[in-house]
Amino acid sequence: MLALYRALTDAGLPLIRLVLARRMRRGREDAERFAERMGEASRTRPDGLLVWIHAASVGESLSVLPLVDRLVRDTKANVLVTTGTVTSARLLVERLPEGAIHQYAPVDRAAWVDRFLDHWRPDLALWVESEFWPNTLTALAARHIEAVLVNARMSPRSFARWRRVRGTIKELLATFSLCLAQTEDDAAALRALGAANVSVPGNLKFAADPLPCDALELARLEGALGSRPRWLAASTHAGEEEIVAAARRNGALAIVVPRHPQRGGEIAAMLRAKGHRVAVRSEAALPGAEDSFYVADTMGELGLFFRLTPVAFMGGSLVPHGGQNLLEPVRLGAAVVHGPHMTNFREMAREMDSAGAAMVVDDAASLADAVHGLLADPARRARMTEAASKLAAGKARVLDETIAALAPYLHARA
């Protein structure tokens, strides 16, 4: 299977270029740094120990920022972080500490992966969560580059898919000397697929810092809104904005932050077609007294809106996308509501729901009841955020345990 995959990706260069060109037209590739996707480095490799961390997109990037900070601060390692999306690249350019470098990950074609590895020569590769690229992992093994799977997870859907090619996934997992799983369920799934050395320090998302924001912009928005009730629909996906529209009740402002900001125009058009007044952030508009919705279709501002709103519905959970990190709003004082589809954060959702730190909804009516009920009940909001904060505090050890597990691999190469 792996040999066939390599042959297809070698022979499929015209198709790969066509797909990448289409992604470029849609704004999903970075035109200025496109050569990085073909393994061509835009930075010089620094001297000394180099740890390569691959994090697929925004969620994985946010989860490993505390780990990057610790590696830069506490070791002599240079840290290279790769991602595959424009949104994650923009986030990391702003938030990576000095001493860490961002590059786009090479597309998983053997020649491009080899070009990338020839230049960067990583001493240790840390692979985040569950994006297993066959040519890249095969190249790491062939070059005897130590690799560790960190914050590993395995959704039921992915587990079922990999079980159909058990020999292939076992060979890929053999690349990793160690797998650090988020939960016991993830660990069990990895062992069942052939991972040999698995431990469970926990989910690095519990160690993430609060999202940042522009204090002046927060003050400007607070001034525009005054005492008006408002709530947030964060990281929404297609199909959820209609539910949010039906859940809004008179008087309150609903702020919608789509997971993909380029959808802002279509969301605003849908809301206006339903008769709502809408302000759009990318048009430099502030929400007025007559606006029912504020579509915040900009990048990197969730920290601003979590601080601005006392209640946050976390998207990707009323549609089968897998949910978002429920702790992000809680760290900034917002009570959190989510839908039933939380496969990407199933253990976090289970623990928060059990602790009374989150509310589960499944349609527009229950979303409306939950959000507007919480807006009217500050005491209940406080109880929920306190319960969530206690839960997160009890998980704070995850970063220390992850660093401790990585220490032998770092010291062996220092």
C-alpha positions in Angstrom: 0.0 0.0 0.0 2.8 2.5 0.9 4.7 1.7 -2.3 1.5 2.1 -4.3 0.8 5.5 -2.6 4.3 6.7 -3.4 4.0 5.6 -7.0 0.7 7.4 -7.4 2.0 10.6 -5.8 5.1 10.5 -8.0 3.1 10.0 -11.2 0.3 12.3 -10.1 2.3 15.5 -10.3 0.1 17.2 -12.9 -3.0 16.5 -10.8 -1.3 17.7 -7.6 -0.4 20.9 -9.4 -3.9 21.3 -10.6 -5.4 20.9 -7.1 -2.9 23.3 -5.6 -3.7 25.9 -8.3 -7.4 25.6 -7.5 -6.7 26.0 -3.8 -4.6 29.1 -4.7 -7.5 30.7 -6.6 -9.7 30.1 -3.6 -7.3 31.7 -1.2 -6.4 28.5 0.5 -2.7 28.6 -0.5 -0.2 31.4 0.2 1.0 32.8 -3.1 4.0 34.5 -1.6 5.3 31.4 0.1 3.9 28.7 -2.3 7.4 27.2 -2.9 7.4 26.0 0.7 4.6 23.6 -0.2 7.1 22.0 -2.7 9.7 21.6 0.1 11.7 24.7 -0.8 12.7 26.5 2.4 12.4 30.3 2.7 14.6 30.4 5.8 18.1 29.3 6.6 18.4 26.3 9.0 19.8 27.6 12.3 22.9 25.8 13.7 22.4 23.3 16.5 19.6 21.0 17.6 16.4 21.4 15.6 13.0 20.1 16.7 10.4 19.9 14.0 6.8 20.1 15.1 4.1 19.4 12.5 0.6 20.8 13.4 -1.9 20.5 10.6 -4.1 23.6 11.2 -5.3 26.2 13.6 -6.5 23.9 16.4 -3.4 21.8 16.5 -1.2 24.9 16.3 -2.9 26.5 19.3 -2.6 23.3 21.3 1.2 23.1 20.8 2.0 26.8 21.4 2.7 26.2 25.1 5.0 23.3 24.2 6.8 25.4 21.7 7.3 28.1 24.4 8.7 25.6 26.8 11.1 24.0 24.3 12.4 27.4 23.3 12.7 28.6 26.8 14.0 25.5 28.6 16.2 23.7 26.0 18.9 24.7 23.6 16.7 23.5 20.7 15.6 25.5 17.7 12.0 24.8 16.9 10.5 24.6 13.4 6.7 24.5 13.2 5.0 23.5 10.0 1.3 23.7 9.1 -0.7 23.3 6.0 -3.2 26.1 6.0 -3.0 29.9 5.4 -5.0 30.6 8.6 -2.7 28.7 10.8 0.3 30.4 9.2 -1.0 33.8 10.0 -1.7 32.8 13.6 1.7 31.4 14.1 3.5 34.4 12.5 1.9 36.5 15.2 2.2 34.1 18.2 5.4 32.0 17.8 8.1 33.0 20.3 11.5 34.3 19.3 13.6 31.3 18.5 10.8 29.4 16.6 10.3 29.4 12.8 7.2 28.7 10.8 7.2 27.1 7.4 4.4 25.5 5.3 4.5 21.7 5.3 5.5 20.2 2.0 2.8 18.4 0.2 3.2 14.7 0.8 5.1 13.9 -2.4 8.4 12.1 -1.9 10.6 14.5 -3.9 9.2 17.5 -2.1 9.5 15.8 1.3 13.1 14.8 0.6 13.9 18.4 -0.4 12.4 19.7 2.8 14.3 17.2 5.0 17.6 17.7 3.1 17.4 21.4 4.1 16.1 21.3 7.6 17.7 18.0 8.8 15.6 17.8 12.0 17.0 16.0 15.0 13.6 15.2 16.4 10.1 15.3 14.8 7.0 15.8 16.9 3.8 15.0 15.0 0.6 16.5 16.4 -2.7 14.6 16.8 -3.4 12.3 13.9 -2.4 13.5 10.4 -0.4 10.6 9.1 1.2 11.5 5.8 2.7 8.2 4.4 5.6 9.6 2.3 6.7 12.0 5.1 6.6 9.3 7.8 8.3 6.8 5.6 11.1 9.3 4.9 11.6 10.0 8.6 12.0 6.3 9.3 14.4 5.8 6.3 16.6 8.6 7.6 16.4 7.3 11.2 15.0 10.6 12.5 13.4 10.1 15.9 9.7 10.9 15.9 7.1 11.2 18.7 3.4 11.5 18.2 2.1 14.2 20.7 -1.4 15.1 21.8 -2.5 12.1 19.8 -6.1 11.4 19.2 -8.0 8.8 17.1 -11.7 9.5 16.3 -14.0 6.5 15.9 -14.3 7.3 12.2 -10.6 7.4 11.7 -10.1 4.2 13.7 -12.7 2.4 11.6 -11.0 3.7 8.4 -7.5 2.7 9.5 -8.6 -0.8 10.7 -9.4 -1.6 7.0 -5.7 -1.1 6.2 -4.3 -2.4 9.5 -0.9 -3.4 8.0 -0.4 0.1 6.6 -1.2 2.0 9.8 0.9 -0.3 11.8 3.9 0.4 9.6 3.2 4.2 9.8 2.8 4.1 13.6 6.1 2.2 13.8 7.8 5.5 12.8 7.0 6.9 16.3 9.2 5.8 19.2 6.5 7.1 21.6 2.9 8.1 21.3 1.5 10.6 23.8 -2.3 10.2 23.8 -4.9 12.7 24.9 -7.2 10.1 26.5 -7.3 6.5 27.5 -9.7 5.8 24.6 -7.2 7.4 22.2 -4.4 5.2 23.7 -6.5 2.1 23.3 -7.3 2.8 19.7 -3.6 3.5 18.9 -2.5 0.3 20.6 -5.2 -1.7 18.7 -3.8 -0.3 15.4 -0.2 -1.4 16.3 1.4 1.5 18.2 4.0 -0.1 20.6 4.8 2.6 23.2 1.8 4.6 24.3 1.2 6.8 27.4 -1.5 9.3 28.4 -0.3 12.6 29.7 -3.6 14.2 28.6 -4.8 16.9 26.2 -2.4 19.8 25.6 -5.4 22.1 25.0 -5.9 22.1 28.8 -2.5 23.9 29.0 -3.2 26.6 26.4 -2.9 30.2 27.4 -6.0 32.5 27.0 -6.5 33.8 23.5 -5.1 37.3 23.1 -7.0 40.5 22.0 -6.5 44.1 21.2 -7.4 46.0 24.3 -8.3 49.2 22.4 -10.6 47.3 20.0 -12.3 45.7 23.0 -12.9 49.1 24.5 -14.2 50.4 21.2 -16.7 47.5 20.8 -17.8 47.7 24.5 -18.5 51.4 23.9 -20.6 50.7 20.9 -22.6 48.0 22.6 -23.0 49.5 26.0 -25.3 47.4 28.2 -27.0 45.6 25.3 -27.3 41.8 25.8 -25.2 39.8 23.4 -23.9 36.3 22.8 -21.4 34.7 20.6 -21.6 31.9 18.0 -18.0 31.0 17.6 -16.2 29.0 14.9 -19.5 28.2 13.1 -19.7 25.9 10.1 -22.1 25.8 7.1 -25.6 24.9 8.3 -25.1 26.3 11.8 -25.7 29.9 11.0 -29.3 29.2 10.1 -29.8 27.5 13.5 -28.2 30.5 15.2 -30.5 32.8 13.2 -33.5 30.9 14.4 -32.3 30.9 18.0 -31.8 34.7 18.4 -34.5 36.5 20.4 -35.5 40.1 20.2 -33.2 42.6 21.8 -30.0 40.6 22.0 -27.2 40.9 19.5 -25.9 37.7 18.1 -22.2 37.8 17.1 -21.2 35.2 14.5 -17.6 34.3 14.0 -17.4 31.7 11.1 -14.6 29.2 11.3 -13.7 30.2 7.7 -13.8 34.0 7.5 -14.3 34.0 3.7 -17.9 32.8 4.3 -18.8 36.1 6.0 -20.4 37.5 2.9 -22.7 34.6 2.3 -23.6 34.4 6.0 -24.6 38.1 6.0 -26.6 37.7 2.8 -28.5 34.7 4.3 -29.3 36.7 7.4 -30.5 39.7 5.5 -32.6 37.5 3.3 -34.4 36.4 6.5 -35.1 40.1 7.3 -32.3 40.8 9.8 -30.2 43.9 10.1 -26.5 42.9 9.9 -23.2 44.6 10.4 -20.1 43.0 8.9 -16.7 43.4 10.6 -14.6 43.1 7.4 -16.5 46.1 6.1 -15.1 48.1 9.1 -18.6 48.3 10.6 -19.6 48.4 14.3 -22.9 46.9 15.4 -25.6 49.5 15.7 -28.7 49.5 17.9 -30.8 48.3 15.0 -28.6 45.4 14.0 -29.6 41.9 15.0 -26.4 40.2 14.0 -22.7 41.2 13.8 -20.7 38.9 11.4 -17.1 39.0 12.6 -15.4 37.6 9.5 -11.8 38.4 10.4 -8.9 36.3 11.5 -7.5 35.8 15.0 -10.0 37.8 17.0 -11.8 35.1 18.9 -10.1 36.3 22.1 -11.7 39.7 21.6 -15.2 38.3 21.2 -14.9 35.8 24.1 -14.1 38.7 26.3 -17.0 40.8 24.9 -19.8 38.2 25.4 -21.0 36.4 28.6 -22.3 33.3 26.7 -20.6 31.5 23.8 -22.0 28.7 21.6 -19.1 26.7 20.2 -19.6 25.8 16.6 -18.8 22.6 14.6 -21.0 20.8 17.1 -24.6 21.2 15.7 -23.3 19.7 12.5 -21.1 16.6 12.3 -17.8 18.4 12.2 -16.4 17.3 15.6 -16.7 20.5 17.7 -14.1 23.1 19.0 -12.1 23.6 22.2 -14.6 24.4 24.9 -12.0 25.8 27.3 -11.2 28.8 25.1 -14.4 30.8 26.0 -14.3 29.7 29.7 -10.7 31.0 30.2 -12.1 34.5 29.2 -15.2 34.4 31.4 -17.9 33.2 29.0 -20.3 30.4 29.8 -20.1 27.7 27.1 -22.9 25.9 25.1 -22.2 23.2 22.5 -24.0 20.7 20.3 -23.9 16.9 20.4 -21.2 16.4 17.7 -18.0 16.7 19.8 -15.9 13.8 18.5 -12.8 15.9 18.3 -13.1 16.9 22.0 -15.2 14.0 23.3 -13.4 13.6 26.6 -13.2 17.3 27.3 -16.9 17.6 26.5 -17.8 14.6 28.7 -15.9 16.0 31.6 -17.2 19.5 31.3 -20.8 18.3 30.9 -20.5 16.0 33.9 -19.1 18.9 36.0 -21.9 21.3 35.1 -19.3 23.4 33.2 -21.1 23.4 29.8 -24.6 23.0 28.4 -25.6 20.7 25.5 -28.2 21.7 22.9 -29.3 20.0 19.8 -31.5 22.4 17.8 -32.5 26.0 17.5 -35.1 25.9 20.2 -32.8 24.4 22.8 -30.0 26.8 21.8 -32.3 29.7 22.3 -33.4 28.5 25.7 -29.9 27.8 26.8 -28.3 31.1 25.6 -31.1 33.4 26.6 -31.6 31.6 29.9 -27.9 32.1 30.7 -28.0 35.8 29.7 -30.7 36.2 32.2 -29.0 34.3 35.0 -25.5 35.7 35.9 -25.3 33.4 39.0 -25.6 30.3 36.8 -23.0 31.6 34.4 -20.6 32.1 37.3 -21.2 28.6 38.6 -20.5 27.1 35.1 -17.3 29.1 34.5 -16.0 28.3 38.0 -16.6 24.6 37.5 -14.8 24.7 34.1 -11.9 26.7 35.6 -11.5 24.0 38.4 -11.5 21.3 35.8 -8.9 23.0 33.7 -6.7 23.7 36.7 -6.8 20.0 37.6 -5.4 19.2 34.1 -2.6 21.7 34.1 0.0 19.0 34.7 -0.3 17.8 31.1 2.4 20.2 29.8 4.9 19.2 32.4 4.2 15.5 31.8 4.6 16.0 28.0 7.9 17.8 28.5 9.1 15.0 30.9 8.2 12.3 28.4 10.1 14.2 25.6 13.2 14.9 27.8 15.1 11.6 26.9 14.7 12.3 23.2 15.9 15.9 23.5 18.8 15.1 25.8 20.0 12.2 23.6 20.5 14.7 20.7 21.6 17.8 22.6 
